[in-house]
C-alpha cells in the first residue's frame, strides 16, 4: 500500500480520489493552479502544490511540473484521475521512469487502447463481444459509403486517435447498428 500519492487532477474526481485515500489511510498531495487555489480538492491534503497561474495546458497538463511536485513531496505514486493525463501513455511511462507507480493502466495498455481499431481487434482476440462493424479504415468518401452500405444504416463513423493525423493515414472504422 502506498503511504503518499500525488493526485494529478482537480475538481470532483480529485475529491473522490482524496476521499478514497482518507478511507485507506493514504496521505495525498493535491495540485492546483492559482485559479483553483480555494478548491475543495485541496482540503485534507498532506501537502498542496501550486502549478502556476496558467491555463490547464500550462498547469494540470504539464507533466514536468507534476513529476517535480510528486518528487519534491515524497510521493510513491501518481493518480491521474480522469481526463487530463489519464490516457497519456507518455505521462504514465514518465511516472514509472522516476521510480514512482502510475495508478492506472500500463503505458502499453494506454497506447494500445488509444487506437480504436487496435482496441477493437484486441478485445475481439480476447473474446470480448464488440459492436458489429468493420476494422477497415479509410479517408476516401466513396470507400466509406460502400462500407456503410455493407454494414447497413445507421452507422457511426469513429475517427481513430481522436481524429488526429497518424503517421500513415487517418483511420475511420465504421460501426454498425447499436
C-alpha positions, 0 to 999 in steps of 0.5 A: 500500500502506498503511504503518499500519492500525488493526485494529478487532477482537480475538481470532483474526481480529485475529491473522490480520489482524496476521499478514497485515500482518507478511507485507506489511510493514504496521505495525498498531495493535491495540485492546483493552479492559482485559479483553483487555489480555494478548491475543495480538492485541496482540503485534507491534503498532506501537502498542496502544490501550486502549478502556476497561474496558467491555463490547464495546458500550462498547469494540470497538463504539464507533466514536468511540473507534476513529476517535480511536485510528486518528487519534491513531496515524497510521493510513491505514486501518481493518480491521474484521475480522469481526463487530463493525463489519464490516457497519456501513455507518455505521462504514465511511462514518465511516472514509472521512469522516476521510480514512482507507480502510475495508478492506472493502466500500463503505458502499453495498455494506454497506447494500445487502447488509444487506437480504436481499431487496435482496441477493437481487434484486441478485445475481439482476440480476447473474446470480448463481444464488440459492436458489429462493424468493420476494422477497415479504415479509410479517408476516401468518401466513396470507400466509406459509403460502400462500407456503410452500405455493407454494414447497413444504416445507421452507422457511426463513423469513429475517427481513430486517435481522436481524429488526429493525423497518424503517421500513415493515414487517418483511420475511420472504422465504421460501426454498425447498428447499436 
